[in-house]
């Protein structure tokens, strides 16, 4: 299958790092998905999307507390 975004890359099954934003917090979650070999656009299965949505809800309700892995700095 060709990528619908860049129209040139092939879509292959791989592991991707999805980013979930909750306020100023970002969760990085590795999931199986298909991704474009050219631009990297991910294509998630229904199961992967449900998993990501569940993690977002659990994090919002403070049911999970993943480890902090870095900091973000802003210059304005």
The 8 nearest C-alpha neighbors of each residue, nearest first, counted from 0:
[[1, 10, 9, 2, 11, 8, 3, 35],
 [2, 0, 9, 8, 10, 6, 3, 7],
 [1, 3, 6, 4, 8, 5, 35, 9],
 [2, 4, 6, 5, 1, 7, 40, 0],
 [3, 5, 2, 6, 40, 38, 7, 35],
 [4, 6, 7, 2, 3, 38, 8, 37],
 [5, 7, 2, 3, 4, 1, 8, 9],
 [8, 6, 5, 1, 2, 9, 37, 4],
 [9, 7, 37, 36, 35, 2, 1, 6],
 [8, 10, 1, 35, 36, 0, 2, 11],
 [9, 11, 35, 34, 0, 1, 33, 2],
 [12, 10, 33, 34, 13, 9, 35, 36],
 [11, 13, 33, 32, 34, 10, 14, 31],
 [14, 12, 33, 32, 31, 11, 15, 34],
 [15, 13, 31, 30, 32, 29, 16, 12],
 [16, 14, 29, 30, 17, 31, 13, 32],
 [15, 17, 29, 28, 27, 30, 18, 14],
 [18, 16, 28, 27, 29, 15, 19, 30],
 [17, 19, 27, 26, 25, 28, 20, 16],
 [18, 20, 26, 25, 27, 17, 21, 55],
 [21, 19, 25, 24, 22, 26, 18, 23],
 [22, 20, 24, 23, 25, 19, 59, 55],
 [21, 23, 24, 20, 25, 59, 19, 26],
 [22, 24, 21, 25, 20, 71, 26, 19],
 [25, 23, 21, 22, 20, 26, 19, 71],
 [26, 24, 20, 19, 21, 18, 27, 23],
 [25, 27, 19, 18, 28, 20, 24, 21],
 [28, 26, 18, 17, 16, 25, 19, 29],
 [27, 29, 17, 16, 26, 30, 18, 19],
 [28, 30, 16, 15, 17, 14, 27, 31],
 [31, 29, 14, 15, 32, 28, 16, 47],
 [30, 32, 14, 13, 15, 29, 33, 47],
 [33, 31, 43, 13, 12, 42, 14, 30],
 [32, 34, 12, 42, 11, 13, 41, 10],
 [35, 33, 41, 10, 40, 39, 11, 42],
 [34, 36, 10, 39, 40, 37, 9, 8],
 [35, 37, 8, 9, 39, 10, 38, 34],
 [36, 38, 8, 35, 39, 7, 9, 5],
 [39, 37, 40, 35, 36, 5, 8, 4],
 [38, 40, 35, 34, 36, 37, 41, 8],
 [39, 41, 35, 34, 38, 42, 4, 2],
 [42, 40, 34, 33, 39, 43, 35, 32],
 [41, 43, 33, 34, 32, 40, 44, 35],
 [44, 42, 32, 47, 48, 41, 33, 45],
 [45, 43, 47, 46, 48, 32, 42, 33],
 [44, 46, 48, 47, 49, 43, 50, 42],
 [47, 45, 49, 44, 48, 50, 43, 51],
 [46, 48, 50, 44, 49, 45, 43, 51],
 [49, 47, 51, 45, 50, 46, 52, 43],
 [48, 50, 52, 46, 47, 51, 53, 45],
 [49, 51, 47, 53, 48, 52, 46, 54],
 [52, 50, 48, 54, 53, 49, 47, 55],
 [51, 53, 49, 55, 54, 50, 48, 56],
 [52, 54, 50, 56, 55, 51, 49, 57],
 [55, 53, 57, 51, 56, 52, 58, 50],
 [56, 54, 52, 58, 53, 57, 59, 51],
 [55, 57, 59, 53, 54, 58, 60, 52],
 [58, 56, 62, 54, 60, 59, 55, 63],
 [57, 59, 61, 55, 63, 60, 56, 62],
 [58, 60, 56, 61, 57, 55, 21, 62],
 [59, 61, 57, 58, 62, 56, 63, 55],
 [62, 60, 58, 59, 63, 57, 64, 56],
 [63, 61, 57, 60, 58, 64, 59, 56],
 [64, 62, 58, 61, 57, 65, 60, 54],
 [63, 65, 66, 61, 62, 58, 67, 57],
 [64, 66, 63, 67, 26, 58, 68, 27],
 [67, 65, 68, 64, 69, 63, 26, 27],
 [66, 68, 69, 65, 70, 64, 26, 25],
 [69, 67, 66, 70, 65, 27, 26, 71],
 [70, 68, 67, 71, 66, 72, 25, 24],
 [71, 69, 72, 68, 67, 24, 73, 25],
 [70, 72, 73, 69, 23, 24, 25, 74],
 [73, 71, 70, 74, 75, 69, 23, 24],
 [74, 72, 75, 71, 70, 23, 69, 24],
 [73, 75, 72, 71, 70, 23, 69, 24],
 [74, 73, 72, 71, 23, 70, 22, 24]]
